[in-house]
Amino acid sequence: MLCWATDDKAPLMHAEVSVTDRASLQRGAHLFVNYCMGCHSAKYVRYERLVKDLGIPREVLLSNLVFDPAHKVSSTMSIAMSQADGKRYFSTAPPDLSLAARAHGPDWIYSFLHSFYASPSRPTGADNLVFPGTAMPHVLWQLQGIQRPVYRTEQRQDGSELRVLDRLEMAVPGSLSADEYSRTILDVVNFLVYLSEPVRLQRERVGIWVILYLLVLAVIVWFLKKEYWRDVH
Ligand code: HEC
């Protein structure tokens, strides 16, 4: 008997994210608006945050990142496609990604975007190792290329055979090398981590001042203590 192992959980790859890497966040923002916002919104974030947090000048933001003519710098990163239309087109509406990095964790998203493979029986022509049966098409196939599944056969105890997915191999190369693709995906994941907690950058900046303040305070208190005890002795 030949059957599919569907209960195997694919191991996750590790994403080395860094929300203080501005260059990576800027590249990630660019990729996000070009490759993801056709379907996904990030409606809890306003574009103008990107001006402040990522250091993207207003004019650059307007000409390179804001495509919807109805949008201004003060608009939220919403999209025109309604949830109902999304459901009609893809059977599952593409969710808002503002909080995706918190819901799934960066490793999961990083692995998800690496793990699409050709599956002609699926409506999108693609399936995914870490999210089997996903309704999302492999939107980055031109960059990554198209991977093909390689199966192996395992003998079960009752003598039957089990066909399991062994690995993915590149069938049609994309415009990026494997390393370049991984770096590109890391930028997007980095940006999604930033999106899911935009105040984090601010908090880290404030944190440094708080620590400096405490250090200065400690020195003052130490001198004060010396001063008081001099009279006592
Ligand atoms: C053509 C439309 C389309 C584009 C473009 C697209 N996605 Fe998706 N995405 C979907 C759909 C549909 C789903 C829902 C999949 C499901 O639940 O089966 C989804 C799901 C996801 C999920 C899982 C979210 C969750 O909470 O379950 C993540 C993460 C994701 N997409 C990231 C991205 C990123 C990053 C990009 C840009 C590189 C992108 N998507 C581009 C259609 C799209």
Residues whose N, C-alpha, C, O or C-beta is under 5 A from the ligand:
A	BS01	HEC	Y35 C36 G38 C39 F90 T92 A93 P94 P95 A100 I109 G133 T134 A135 M136 P137 V139
